[in-house]
Amino acid sequence: MSSKILISNQSPTRALPTIYDIGRTNYRSKAIAKMELCGSSTGQAPGNDSEPTSDLQRSIKDPFRKGNNILVMCDTYAPSGEPLPTNKRFNASKIFSHSDVFKEEPMYGLEQEFTLLQKDVNWPLGWPLGGFPGPQGPYYCGTGADKAFRRNIVDAHYKACLYAGIDISGTNGEVMPGQWEFQVGPTIGISASDQLWMAHYILERITELEGVILTFDPKPIPGDWNGASCHTNFSTKSMRSEGGYDVIKNAIEKLGLHHKEHIVEYGTGNERRLTGRHETADINAFTWGVVYRGASVRVGRDIEKEGRGYFKDRRPTSNMDPYVVISMIAETSILWKP
């Protein structure tokens, strides 16, 4: 007997999966591959035609029930077979299956920041209720009970993702107290988004167990505090090869020409984060530079020195849809011809 948790990655309201628990059962994989769901309960279908279908896209080991239990992630379609408007994975898969993109083996490393809040009051962990902690400085990658708040949640998430087979590669405390980050990747293609989506679900399950609120809001506390982002590291086979630095610079120039289109799709509330302060670029201007954290796109010093590697798009915010962001970067840098 196995328990299957159905995860539809097409939440219409926020950058987290919509979850359907279909209980302990012995469904065969073919039955899981295409299922009907109650779309009117999730805002994905009207009540008079409330059963869109979901197609299996990925399954991982269930770190909560363990044993033979699995978590299943699906994307969603109308009864006619058309992808629902919230199914951003569908268009992303078309871009990543394009021959020009496929042969470049696009690789991503996603740096997901998030904030943990006290239940009922929605105030960050480690902050005095209704008040403020000491100034930023000692919290980033900090240790100690007065600097790192609820590391047990972050460590439990890391271990759960490892058990599930997600390519999680690290964690760290962030600049604002109560804020943390985990990284997924390096991972090829659309798998990076699939894994980040499922890592979101695992994290919210763990915070649920711990009685803590999880938010991906890019600026949960107004004022002189760092916001939350999802910096996106990107490279192609050509960028990683000899002479790749010229390919990197060419791709960055393309991103600059499409800055406005990308910003629109890089998450909601991003204007509250990209102010030109707190290690961010101004949302209205595109800039790039070597080891410049105030730029839209950053290149590492070693990349410039070695003449190949990757770049980091620092514009995506913490609640971005990873399917939209990583496919846009691939489409603009690889497929678009000026």
C-alpha positions in Angstrom: 0.0 0.0 0.0 1.4 3.4 -0.9 0.2 6.9 -0.1 0.2 9.3 -3.1 0.2 13.1 -2.5 -1.0 14.8 -5.7 0.7 18.2 -6.2 -0.7 20.4 -8.9 1.9 23.0 -9.7 -0.6 25.5 -11.0 -1.8 27.6 -8.1 -3.7 30.5 -9.5 -3.0 32.8 -6.5 0.6 32.4 -5.3 3.9 30.8 -6.0 3.3 27.6 -4.1 1.8 24.2 -5.2 -1.9 23.5 -4.8 -2.0 20.2 -2.8 -4.5 17.4 -3.1 -4.1 14.4 -0.8 -5.7 11.4 -2.4 -5.1 9.1 0.5 -3.6 5.7 1.0 -4.2 3.6 -2.0 -2.6 1.2 -4.4 -3.1 3.2 -7.6 -1.0 1.9 -10.5 1.3 4.4 -12.1 -1.0 4.5 -15.2 -3.9 5.7 -13.0 -1.8 8.4 -11.4 -0.6 9.6 -14.8 -3.9 11.1 -15.7 -6.5 12.0 -13.1 -9.5 14.3 -12.6 -9.4 16.9 -9.9 -11.9 19.3 -8.2 -11.0 22.4 -10.1 -13.8 24.5 -8.7 -12.3 24.1 -5.2 -8.9 25.4 -6.4 -10.1 28.3 -8.6 -9.1 26.4 -11.7 -12.5 25.5 -13.1 -16.2 26.7 -12.9 -18.6 24.7 -10.8 -20.6 23.6 -13.9 -17.5 22.0 -15.4 -15.3 21.4 -12.4 -13.2 18.5 -13.3 -10.0 19.4 -15.2 -7.4 16.7 -15.6 -3.9 16.5 -14.3 -0.9 14.7 -15.9 1.9 13.2 -13.9 5.2 15.1 -14.5 7.4 14.0 -11.6 7.4 11.8 -8.5 9.7 11.7 -5.5 10.1 9.7 -2.3 7.8 11.0 0.4 10.0 12.2 3.3 7.1 12.4 5.7 5.5 8.9 5.4 8.7 7.3 4.0 8.6 3.6 3.1 7.1 3.0 -0.4 5.1 6.3 -0.3 5.7 9.0 -2.9 4.8 12.6 -3.7 3.4 13.1 -7.2 3.5 16.4 -9.1 1.2 17.0 -12.0 0.2 19.8 -14.3 -3.3 20.6 -15.2 -5.5 20.7 -18.3 -9.1 21.5 -19.3 -11.4 18.6 -20.2 -10.8 19.6 -23.8 -7.1 18.8 -23.4 -5.9 22.4 -23.5 -3.6 23.5 -20.7 -5.2 25.7 -18.1 -4.1 29.3 -18.1 -2.3 28.7 -14.8 -0.3 25.8 -16.3 3.0 27.6 -16.9 4.9 24.4 -17.1 3.3 23.6 -20.5 4.8 26.5 -22.4 8.1 26.1 -20.5 8.3 22.4 -21.7 8.0 23.5 -25.3 10.9 25.9 -24.9 13.1 23.3 -23.3 12.3 20.7 -25.9 13.3 23.1 -28.7 16.3 21.5 -30.4 18.5 24.7 -30.1 17.8 24.9 -26.4 18.1 21.1 -25.8 21.6 20.9 -27.4 22.8 23.8 -25.2 22.1 21.8 -22.0 20.8 24.9 -20.1 21.8 24.6 -16.4 20.3 26.4 -13.4 21.0 27.1 -9.8 18.1 28.6 -8.0 18.6 30.5 -4.7 15.3 30.5 -3.0 14.9 33.0 -0.1 12.0 33.0 2.3 10.9 34.4 5.6 9.5 32.6 8.7 6.8 34.4 10.6 5.3 33.9 14.1 1.9 32.3 13.9 -1.2 34.5 14.4 0.8 37.8 14.4 2.6 37.5 11.0 5.8 39.0 12.5 9.2 37.6 11.7 10.8 35.0 14.0 13.4 36.5 16.3 11.7 39.9 16.2 10.2 41.3 19.4 6.4 41.4 19.0 5.5 44.7 17.4 9.2 45.8 17.6 12.4 45.5 15.8 15.7 43.6 16.3 19.1 45.0 16.1 20.4 46.4 12.7 21.3 44.1 9.9 24.8 42.8 9.8 25.3 39.8 12.1 22.4 37.7 10.8 23.7 36.7 7.3 25.1 33.2 7.6 25.1 33.9 11.4 25.1 31.5 14.3 23.8 31.8 17.8 20.4 32.1 19.4 20.3 35.8 19.0 21.1 35.7 15.3 19.8 32.5 13.7 16.1 31.7 14.4 14.6 28.2 13.9 17.6 26.6 12.1 15.9 23.3 13.0 13.3 24.0 10.3 15.9 24.8 7.7 17.9 21.7 8.5 14.8 19.4 8.5 13.9 20.8 5.1 17.4 20.1 3.8 17.4 16.5 5.0 13.9 15.9 3.7 14.8 17.2 0.2 17.9 15.0 0.2 15.8 12.0 1.1 13.3 12.9 -1.6 16.1 13.1 -4.3 15.9 16.8 -4.9 19.1 18.5 -6.0 19.3 20.7 -2.9 22.8 22.0 -2.6 22.9 24.3 0.4 21.2 26.6 3.0 22.1 29.8 4.8 20.7 32.4 7.1 19.9 35.6 5.2 20.5 39.3 5.8 17.2 40.0 7.6 16.6 38.2 10.8 14.0 35.5 10.4 14.9 35.1 6.7 16.6 32.0 5.2 17.7 30.6 1.8 18.1 27.2 0.2 19.6 26.4 -3.1 18.4 23.9 -5.8 20.9 22.9 -8.5 22.9 22.9 -10.6 20.2 21.1 -12.5 19.5 20.8 -16.3 16.4 22.4 -17.9 12.9 22.2 -16.6 13.9 19.8 -13.9 15.2 22.8 -11.9 11.6 24.2 -11.7 10.1 20.8 -10.9 12.4 20.3 -8.0 12.1 23.9 -6.7 8.3 23.5 -6.8 8.4 20.3 -4.8 10.9 21.8 -2.4 8.4 24.6 -1.7 5.8 22.0 -0.8 8.1 20.1 1.5 9.1 23.4 3.3 5.5 24.4 3.9 4.7 20.9 5.3 7.6 21.3 7.7 6.6 24.8 8.8 3.0 23.5 9.3 4.3 20.8 11.7 6.3 23.4 13.5 3.5 26.0 13.9 5.4 28.6 11.9 4.1 30.7 8.9 6.1 30.5 5.7 6.1 33.5 3.3 7.7 34.1 -0.1 6.7 37.8 -0.1 9.6 39.8 -1.5 9.4 42.5 1.2 7.5 41.2 4.1 8.6 44.0 6.4 8.6 47.6 4.9 11.6 49.7 5.8 15.3 49.5 6.0 15.5 45.7 5.6 16.6 43.4 2.8 13.9 41.9 0.7 13.6 38.3 -0.5 14.7 37.1 -3.9 15.2 34.0 -6.0 18.5 34.7 -7.7 18.8 32.6 -10.8 22.2 31.3 -11.9 22.3 30.2 -15.6 24.7 28.8 -18.1 24.7 26.9 -21.4 27.1 24.4 -22.8 28.6 27.2 -25.0 29.1 29.4 -21.9 30.8 26.6 -20.0 33.2 25.9 -23.0 36.3 27.7 -24.2 35.4 31.2 -25.2 32.2 31.1 -23.2 32.7 34.6 -21.7 31.8 36.2 -25.0 28.7 34.0 -25.1 27.8 35.2 -21.6 28.2 38.8 -22.5 26.1 38.4 -25.6 23.3 36.7 -23.6 23.4 39.5 -21.0 23.0 42.1 -23.7 19.9 40.3 -25.0 18.5 40.2 -21.4 19.0 44.0 -21.2 17.0 44.5 -24.4 14.1 42.5 -23.0 14.4 44.0 -19.4 10.8 45.3 -19.2 9.3 42.0 -20.5 11.3 40.0 -18.0 10.5 42.3 -15.0 6.8 41.9 -15.6 7.1 38.1 -15.2 9.7 38.0 -12.5 7.3 38.0 -9.6 4.7 40.1 -7.9 5.6 43.0 -5.6 9.1 43.1 -7.0 9.0 46.9 -7.2 9.1 46.9 -3.3 12.4 45.0 -3.4 14.2 46.3 -6.5 14.7 49.9 -5.2 18.5 50.3 -5.9 19.1 49.8 -2.2 19.9 46.7 -0.1 22.0 45.0 -2.8 19.5 45.4 -5.5 19.3 47.2 -8.9 16.7 49.8 -9.7 13.7 48.0 -11.3 13.5 50.6 -14.1 17.1 50.2 -15.3 19.1 47.2 -16.5 22.7 47.0 -15.4 25.3 44.3 -15.2 28.8 44.0 -13.8 31.6 41.7 -12.5 31.1 41.1 -8.7 28.6 43.9 -8.5 25.7 43.0 -6.2 23.9 46.2 -7.1 23.5 45.1 -10.7 20.6 43.4 -12.5 22.9 40.6 -13.6 26.2 39.7 -11.9 29.2 37.9 -13.2 31.7 36.3 -10.8 35.4 37.4 -10.9 36.5 33.8 -11.6 34.2 33.7 -14.6 35.9 36.7 -16.1 39.3 35.4 -15.3 38.7 31.9 -16.7 36.8 33.1 -19.7 33.8 30.8 -19.2 31.1 29.8 -16.8 27.7 31.3 -15.8 25.9 34.5 -14.8 23.4 35.3 -12.1 20.2 37.1 -12.8 19.5 38.9 -9.6 16.1 40.3 -10.6 13.7 37.4 -10.0 11.9 37.8 -6.7 11.1 35.2 -4.1 7.5 34.5 -5.2 8.4 34.1 -8.9 7.1 31.2 -11.0 10.2 29.2 -11.8 8.7 27.8 -15.0 8.2 31.3 -16.4 11.5 32.7 -15.3 13.9 29.9 -16.3 12.2 29.4 -19.7 12.3 33.2 -20.4 16.0 33.3 -19.7 16.6 30.3 -22.0 14.3 31.7 -24.7 15.8 35.2 -24.7 19.5 34.1 -24.4 19.4 31.1 -26.8 16.5 31.4 -29.2 16.0 35.2 -29.7 18.0 36.6 -32.6 18.3 40.4 -32.7 
